[in-house]
Amino acid sequence: MAEQHKSEKILDALQQLLEEKNIQHISVSDIAAKAGIGKGSIYYYYASKDAIVDALIKRSYEKPLETAKSLAAQTDISPFTRMAMMFQACHSSSAIFSKQQEISSTTAQDLAFLHQKYLHYLISELKPVLTEIITQGIELGEIHFSRPAALAEIVLIVIAVKFENSLLPSTPEEIVETLKGLIELLEKGTGVSTGVLDYLSILY
């Protein structure tokens, strides 16, 4: 418990420092001083500053993803319903990220760096889950596609980028148009009937 407390103090320290200075100007020594622990102790928990940033991103946004990551095992729920729930979790995570950045004094350069970290975390965490759900849909004969992992990655990249809306800033109307296009591509590319993916309308 004490070790977990120290680990959390390190993450809290970095979060506070991000409000005070640019991320490139934050050193491991700065984090240690802010956390009130020795610099050597930092490396017991994290191999580098980059690892601390990754851990902070994970801590900040893992709760909205917990439901999504548990869905693959819920085979009593249809693949399409689980996909809808997962995309809603993705949407919630992006909303939390955007809200936190709106109230942050972080510089544009740092925001771009954190956005990249966030998108990498979101896509890498959800890809195995969505791949498993798509695979189950294929086995049930509800989805017709030969590359479930590739499909999962493509869908997540489009959805994550559009929800987070900083890499390619878009108006609400443009986001809707992109998501409608994604639905149409999925319907034609996976052989599902028109309207089956209407649940994705919850995303816009």
N, C-alpha and C positions, 0 to 999 in steps of 0.2 A: 504494500500500500504506500509506503514511504517513497519507493522508487517511482511509482506511478505519479505521486504528488510532485516529485522533482521534474519528471518528464513534462507534466502539465505546466509547471512554472516556467520551463524553458519556452514552451509554445506561447504562453501568456506574455513572456518578455518580448519575443519577436513580434507578436501582434501589437504590443504597445510601441515598440520601436518603429514599426512601419508607419505609425501616425506621426512620428517625429522627424524621420529622415529618410532619404532615398535608400532603397534596398541595397544598392551597390556600395553604399557607405556604411552599411551595418556589418560589423565583424563578429566573429564568434566571441571575442572578448567583450564586446558591447552587450551581447545577449547574456553572457554569464554575469556581467556586472548588474544588468537590469534584473536578472532572476535572483541575484544574491547568492550565487554558488560559484565554485571555482571553475576556471576555464577547463581544466582537465576532466571535470565531472561531465561536461557537455558531451565529450567524445565517448563516454560510457553509454550514453543514450542515442546519440546521433553521430554519424561518421563525418558530417560536414554541414555547413550552413544550408546548402541546397537540400540536404535531407531534412533539416528542420522546417524549411519552407514547405516541402512535400507533406510533412506530417501535419503542419498547420492547415494546409488545404484539406487534407483528409478529415481532420477533426471538425473543421468548419462545415463540411457538407456531407458527412457520412450519414447523418440521421435521415435526410430525405431519400437516401438510396437504400436504406435497410429493407424496406418493403420490396423494392425492385429486385434486390439480390436474393430474396427468399422465394421468388415466384416460380423459378424453374422447377421446384419440387412439388408445386401444387398442381398436379396433373388432373385433379378433379375439376379444374377451371379451364375453359377453352383457351387455346393458344392466343387467339385474338383478344380475349378479355385480359389475359395476363400482359400482353403487349401494351394494351391501352393503359393499364395500371402502371406499367413500367415507364411509359412515356410521360405519364402524369407526374411520376416521381422525378423524372428528369426535368420536367418543367418547373416543379417546385424547387428543386436544387438550383436551377438557373435563376429563379426569382430571388432566392435568398442571396446568391452571389451578387446579383445586380444591385439589390437593396443595400448590401453592406458596402459596396464600392461607391454608391451614391453619397453615403454619409462619411466616407473616408476622405482624408486629405492627401491620399497617396498620389504621386505624380503620374502623368500620362505614361511615362516610360515604365514605371513600376507596375501600373495597371496592366499594360500590355504583357509584361512578364508573368504576372499573376493569372491573367486570362489564359495564357498558354498553358500554365501549370494546371489550372482548373479544368480546361478542356481535355488535356491528356488524362487527368485523373478520372473524369466522368466517363470518357469513352472506354478507357482500359478497364475500368471496374464493371461497366455494364455490358461490354461486348460478349464475354463468356455466357452471361445470363441470357441475353437475347439470342445468341447462337443456339443455346440449348432449347429455348422455347420454339424457335423456328424449326429446329431439327425434329422436335416432337410433333409440330404441325405437319411436317413432311411425312413422318411415319404414320400419322393418322390419315394421310391423304387429303388434308385440308389446304396444304401449301405445296406448290410444285416448283421446286428450285433445287439446283444441284450444288450450290455453294453457300450454305447457311452462314458460315463465318464471314464471308465477304459481304453478304447481304446485310448482316447485322452491323458491320462496320460502316457501310455506306449510309444506312438509315440513321445511325447514331451521329455520324459526322454532320449530316444535313440538319437533323433536329437540334443537336447541341449548339452548332454554330448559329442557327437562326434564333434559338431561344436566348442565347447569351448576347447576341446582337452587338458585338463590338468589332469582330474581325471584318465583317461586311455589314456595316450599319444599314438597316432597312426600315422603311415605314411599316406600320402594322399591315397595310394593304399588301405590300410586297412580301411580307412574311406569310400572309395567308395564301397568296398566289404560289409561293414556293412549296408550301405544305400541300396544297391541292395538287400541284404537279407531282409531288412525291407519292401521294395516294394513287394517282392515275398510273404512274410507273409501276408501283407495287402491284396494283390490280392486274395490269397487263403482263408484268414480268413473272408473277407467281401463279398465274392461272386462276386466281380467286374471282368470284363473281362481282360485278359492279355493285357497290353498296356495302359489301362485306366489311370494308375498312372504314366505313363512315364513323366508327368510334373515334377515329383520329381527329374528327371535328372538335373534340374537347380541347385540342391543342390550340385552336384559334377561335 
